[in-house]
């Protein structure tokens, strides 16, 4: 199976959510053989939009990435950095 580009997926979705697209940065860190953590950086003024009411938006993104990762036998997580 081909390599799944989690970073591009997350970056594209977040750019649709916030108003300042140029400020979206995603870094990928491989933690072990089957775990990937994506570090998402957005302006503090836009962080609430990404998290969503009661964390629903960020949780939905985590579920989508979890599904994508399962196809590749990887666990994928998201951390929002300040």
C-alpha positions in Angstrom: 0.0 0.0 0.0 1.3 3.5 -0.8 2.4 6.0 1.8 -0.4 8.0 3.3 0.3 11.7 3.6 -1.2 12.6 7.0 0.5 16.0 7.1 -1.0 17.2 3.8 -4.4 15.9 4.8 -4.4 17.7 8.2 -2.9 20.9 6.7 -5.6 21.0 4.0 -8.5 20.5 6.4 -7.2 23.1 8.9 -6.6 25.6 6.2 -10.3 25.4 5.4 -11.2 26.0 9.0 -9.1 29.0 9.9 -8.9 32.4 8.2 -5.1 32.8 8.1 -4.0 29.8 5.9 -0.3 30.9 5.8 0.1 30.4 9.5 -0.7 26.6 9.5 2.3 24.4 10.1 2.3 20.6 10.6 5.3 18.6 11.7 5.4 14.8 11.7 7.3 12.8 14.3 7.6 9.0 14.0 7.4 7.5 17.5 8.3 3.8 17.2 7.4 1.6 14.2 3.7 2.1 14.2 3.0 5.5 15.9 3.0 8.9 14.2 2.3 12.1 16.0 1.4 15.3 14.0 2.2 18.6 15.7 -0.2 21.3 14.5 0.7 24.9 14.9 -1.9 27.6 14.3 -2.2 31.2 15.6 -3.5 31.4 19.1 -6.5 33.5 17.9 -7.5 30.7 15.6 -6.9 27.8 18.0 -10.5 27.8 19.2 -11.8 27.2 15.7 -9.6 24.1 15.3 -10.5 22.7 18.7 -14.2 23.5 18.2 -17.0 23.5 20.8 -16.3 20.9 23.5 -13.4 19.7 21.4 -15.6 18.3 18.7 -13.6 19.5 15.7 -10.2 18.3 16.9 -11.8 15.0 18.0 -13.3 14.5 14.5 -9.9 15.2 12.9 -8.3 12.6 15.3 -11.0 10.0 14.3 -10.3 10.6 10.6 -6.6 10.3 11.0 -7.1 7.2 13.1 -9.0 5.6 10.3 -6.4 6.6 7.7 -3.7 5.2 10.0 -5.5 1.9 10.5 -5.3 1.3 6.7 -1.6 1.7 7.0 -1.3 -0.2 10.3 -0.2 3.0 12.1 -1.5 4.9 15.1 -1.8 8.6 14.3 -2.2 11.3 16.9 -2.5 15.1 16.8 -1.0 17.6 19.3 -1.7 21.3 19.0 1.5 23.3 19.9 1.5 26.8 21.2 
